[in-house]
Amino acid sequence: MSIKDDIAAERAAIEAAPAVEVPTRMNGKPHPVTIRRLTPSDWGDLAAKHPPRPKSTDVGLGYNEGTLPGRYPVTHITVDGEPIDAETWLEFYTALKSTYRAAIATAIWGENVYPAIKEIEDLGKAMAGKSSDSPAA
């Protein structure tokens, strides 16, 4: 494979990554939220627009967990299985109870940060001659 083939394969893997559905309720009704992964560049740009708050748990995340989820690109979100516009998404997100907002924030982290952490961890194990549970190993 050439580097161009590897780039195309990486992009295809991001597109093919399964979305995460987060169950939420508002006004007594279920409103499932589906989150899809961003490209690493888009994620980096979004995180840069929402820098961590000093002396908060945000510092370990690398972004402001209070603002970023409500401004997650609506191209990568559905609510009730349907697209949503940015203004409505922000209204919906900020009206949710804190437990649902936390679940959405965790799903966003899990889609965009955790895969890279896991890959680096698996690479370290492979380099150290340890077994890896990565499907790529």
C-alpha positions in Angstrom: 0.0 0.0 0.0 1.2 3.5 -0.7 0.8 6.4 1.7 -2.1 7.6 -0.4 -3.8 4.3 0.0 -3.2 4.5 3.8 -4.7 8.0 3.9 -7.7 6.9 2.0 -8.1 3.9 4.3 -7.8 6.0 7.4 -10.5 8.4 6.2 -12.7 5.5 5.2 -12.3 4.0 8.7 -13.4 7.3 10.3 -16.4 7.5 8.1 -17.3 3.9 8.8 -16.9 4.2 12.5 -20.2 3.3 14.2 -22.1 6.2 15.6 -22.9 6.2 19.3 -26.5 6.6 20.5 -27.1 8.4 23.8 -30.6 8.0 25.3 -32.0 11.3 26.5 -35.4 12.4 27.8 -37.0 15.8 27.7 -40.5 16.7 28.8 -41.1 13.0 29.6 -40.3 11.9 26.0 -37.3 10.0 24.7 -35.1 11.8 22.3 -32.1 9.6 21.4 -29.0 11.6 20.3 -26.6 10.0 17.8 -23.0 11.2 17.7 -20.6 10.5 14.9 -16.8 10.8 14.9 -15.1 13.9 13.4 -11.9 13.7 11.4 -8.8 14.4 13.5 -8.4 17.8 11.9 -12.0 18.8 12.5 -11.8 17.6 16.1 -8.6 19.6 16.6 -10.1 22.7 15.2 -13.2 22.3 17.4 -11.2 21.6 20.5 -9.1 24.7 19.8 -12.2 26.9 19.7 -13.1 25.6 23.2 -10.0 25.7 25.3 -10.0 24.1 28.7 -10.9 26.2 31.7 -7.9 26.8 33.9 -7.7 24.7 37.1 -10.6 22.5 36.0 -11.1 18.9 35.0 -11.2 20.3 31.4 -7.4 20.5 31.4 -7.0 16.8 31.3 -9.5 16.6 28.4 -7.8 19.3 26.4 -11.1 21.2 25.7 -13.9 22.9 27.6 -16.4 20.2 28.4 -19.0 22.9 29.3 -19.1 24.6 25.8 -17.9 22.1 23.2 -20.7 19.6 23.2 -23.4 22.2 22.5 -21.4 23.4 19.6 -20.5 19.9 18.2 -21.0 20.0 14.4 -24.6 19.2 13.6 -23.4 17.4 10.5 -22.4 14.7 12.9 -25.4 14.7 15.2 -29.0 13.4 14.9 -31.8 13.7 17.4 -34.7 11.3 17.1 -32.9 9.9 14.0 -33.3 13.2 12.2 -30.8 16.0 11.3 -30.9 19.1 13.6 -29.8 22.7 12.9 -27.1 24.3 15.1 -29.4 26.7 16.9 -31.9 24.0 17.8 -29.1 21.6 18.9 -27.6 24.2 21.2 -31.1 24.9 22.7 -31.8 21.2 23.1 -28.5 20.4 24.6 -28.6 23.3 27.1 -32.2 22.4 28.1 -31.2 18.8 28.9 -30.7 17.7 32.5 -27.0 17.6 33.5 -26.9 13.8 33.5 -27.9 13.7 29.8 -25.4 16.5 29.0 -22.7 14.5 30.8 -23.6 11.4 28.8 -23.4 13.3 25.5 -20.1 14.8 26.5 -18.7 11.4 27.4 -19.9 10.0 24.0 -18.2 12.9 22.2 -15.0 12.1 24.1 -15.4 8.4 23.3 -15.8 9.1 19.6 -13.0 11.6 19.2 -10.4 11.1 21.9 -10.5 7.5 23.1 -9.7 5.8 19.8 -6.4 7.6 19.5 -5.5 6.9 23.1 -6.3 3.2 22.6 -4.2 3.1 19.5 -1.2 4.7 21.2 -1.6 2.3 24.1 -1.7 -0.7 21.8 1.3 0.6 19.8 3.3 0.9 23.0 2.4 -2.7 24.0 3.4 -3.9 20.5 6.7 -2.1 20.7 7.3 -3.6 24.1 6.6 -7.1 22.8 3.4 -7.4 24.8 0.1 -8.7 23.4 -2.4 -6.2 22.2 -6.2 -6.6 22.1 -6.3 -4.3 19.0 -8.0 -5.9 16.0 -5.1 -4.4 13.9 -2.5 -6.5 15.8 
